[in-house]
Amino acid sequence: MQPMPKGAQQMLHDLIDKTATHIVVGLGWDPAPLPGFFASLMGKKTNIDLNLICLVFNKQGDMIANITGDDATFGDKAIQHTGDDRLGMGTGDDEQIFVNPALIPAEAEHLVFAMYSGAGQPFSEIRNITCRVASFPEDTDILRYRIDPSDKLKTHMIARLSRKEGGWLLHAIGESVVARNANEYRELARRHFA
């Protein structure tokens, strides 16, 4: 399946194979070398702490949950975070959020998936940042893209799921934003379904 372009939307049940029960939102990156000749020569890496999150909003636009690596579940495991990763080692996703649409509580109307640089580096100082949405357990990509290596921002909106009659609508976002605090972060997320 071809990845959805930025800004695209499609009904989730049209994108997920009939044998899939969940979707997975994944975030991957590679550790960046420390600045300086000797540090790079020794292969030393700087700590990178990219954080994948899911903000859950009700129909009125109020945030009712923030699923992170520390607060990892919502709605009787309808949404589950695999935990915080501060290394970015290996291939594939470093952090994941699993979503079972059939179990999401009725009060939840919108899910906004995003990520931010917890250690403060701009994205331009981190290698190979990859965001994706896939069906599970087949692991078939619905949406996959890389962050522009020249992107100097530290917060990024990946995609949104919104409840629609008969299922959930998946919207690709793919937008880096300026958010100086948690309130601004929530407001920016809310704009994508307001």
C-alpha positions in Angstrom: 0.0 0.0 0.0 1.3 3.5 -0.9 1.8 5.9 2.1 -0.8 8.6 2.4 0.4 12.0 1.3 0.6 14.8 3.8 -2.9 16.1 4.6 -4.6 13.1 3.2 -7.5 11.3 5.0 -9.2 8.0 4.6 -11.5 5.8 6.6 -9.4 3.5 8.8 -11.5 0.4 8.0 -10.6 0.9 4.3 -6.9 0.9 5.1 -6.6 -1.9 7.6 -6.6 -5.5 6.4 -9.6 -7.5 7.8 -7.3 -9.7 9.9 -5.7 -6.7 11.6 -7.1 -5.7 15.0 -4.9 -2.7 15.9 -3.0 0.1 14.4 0.5 1.0 15.5 2.0 4.5 15.5 5.8 4.3 15.4 8.7 6.7 15.9 12.3 5.8 15.0 15.5 7.7 15.0 19.3 7.2 15.2 21.6 8.7 17.9 23.6 11.7 16.7 27.3 11.9 17.2 28.7 14.3 19.8 30.1 17.5 18.3 33.9 17.7 18.0 36.6 15.7 16.1 37.6 13.4 19.0 34.1 12.6 20.1 33.1 11.6 16.5 36.4 9.6 16.1 35.6 7.6 19.3 32.0 7.0 18.0 30.5 8.6 21.1 26.8 9.5 20.9 24.8 12.3 22.5 21.6 11.4 24.4 18.5 11.8 22.4 15.1 11.7 24.0 12.3 11.8 21.3 8.9 11.2 22.9 5.9 9.7 21.0 2.6 10.7 22.6 -1.1 10.4 22.0 -3.5 13.3 23.1 -7.1 12.2 23.5 -9.9 14.7 23.2 -13.6 14.5 23.8 -16.3 15.9 21.5 -16.2 19.3 23.1 -12.4 19.5 22.4 -11.3 19.0 26.0 -8.2 16.8 26.5 -9.1 13.8 28.6 -5.8 11.8 28.4 -2.2 12.2 27.4 -0.6 8.8 26.7 3.2 8.9 27.0 6.0 6.5 27.9 5.3 7.2 31.6 1.5 7.1 31.5 1.2 4.3 29.1 -2.4 3.1 28.8 -5.9 4.5 28.3 -9.4 2.9 28.1 -8.7 -0.6 29.4 -5.7 -0.9 27.0 -7.5 0.5 24.0 -4.4 2.7 23.6 -1.0 1.4 24.9 2.5 3.0 24.8 5.4 0.6 24.7 7.6 2.9 26.9 10.2 5.6 26.8 13.3 5.0 24.7 16.3 7.4 25.2 18.8 5.5 23.0 17.4 5.3 19.5 19.5 2.3 18.9 18.9 -0.5 16.3 16.5 -0.5 13.3 12.8 0.1 13.1 10.6 1.9 15.7 12.1 3.1 19.0 8.8 4.0 20.5 5.3 2.7 19.6 1.7 3.3 20.5 -0.8 0.5 19.8 -4.5 1.4 19.3 -7.4 -1.0 19.3 -10.2 1.1 17.7 -12.9 -1.3 18.9 -12.0 -0.7 22.5 -11.7 3.1 22.6 -14.2 4.5 25.1 -17.2 6.4 23.7 -16.1 9.7 25.3 -13.0 9.8 23.1 -13.6 11.6 19.8 -10.2 12.6 18.5 -6.7 11.1 19.0 -3.8 13.2 17.9 -0.4 11.5 17.6 2.6 13.7 18.0 6.3 13.7 19.1 8.7 16.1 20.6 12.4 16.4 21.6 12.4 15.8 25.3 16.2 16.5 25.6 15.8 19.8 23.7 17.7 19.1 20.5 16.1 20.4 17.3 15.2 17.7 14.8 18.1 18.9 12.6 20.5 17.5 15.2 18.9 14.0 15.2 19.4 11.5 12.4 16.8 9.6 10.4 13.6 10.5 12.3 10.9 8.3 10.9 7.1 8.5 11.7 4.7 5.9 10.6 1.2 4.5 11.0 0.7 0.8 10.3 -1.8 -2.1 10.6 -1.0 -4.7 13.3 -0.1 -7.6 13.4 0.6 -7.5 9.6 2.8 -4.4 10.1 1.6 -2.9 6.8 2.4 0.8 6.5 -0.5 3.1 6.0 1.6 6.3 6.4 5.4 6.6 6.6 7.7 9.6 6.2 10.9 11.1 7.4 11.4 14.4 9.1 13.3 16.9 7.0 16.9 16.8 8.2 17.0 20.6 8.1 14.0 21.0 10.4 15.1 23.1 13.3 11.9 22.7 15.4 11.3 20.4 18.3 7.6 19.4 18.1 5.8 17.5 15.4 2.2 16.5 14.7 2.1 13.1 13.0 -1.6 12.1 12.4 -5.1 12.2 13.8 -7.9 9.7 14.3 -11.4 11.1 14.5 -14.5 9.2 15.3 -17.0 9.1 12.4 -20.2 7.2 11.9 -19.2 3.6 11.1 -15.6 3.9 12.2 -12.6 6.1 12.5 -11.2 8.6 10.0 -7.4 8.8 9.7 -5.9 12.2 8.8 -2.2 12.6 8.0 -0.7 15.8 9.4 3.1 15.7 9.1 3.7 19.2 10.5 6.4 20.6 12.8 5.2 23.3 15.1 6.4 25.8 17.7 5.1 24.8 21.2 6.7 26.5 24.2 4.6 24.8 26.9 2.0 22.1 27.4 -1.0 24.4 27.0 0.3 25.6 23.6 0.9 22.0 22.6 -2.7 21.1 23.4 -4.1 24.1 21.5 -2.0 23.2 18.4 -3.3 19.7 18.5 -6.9 20.9 18.9 -6.7 23.1 15.8 -6.5 19.9 13.7 -10.0 18.9 14.4 -11.7 22.2 15.4 
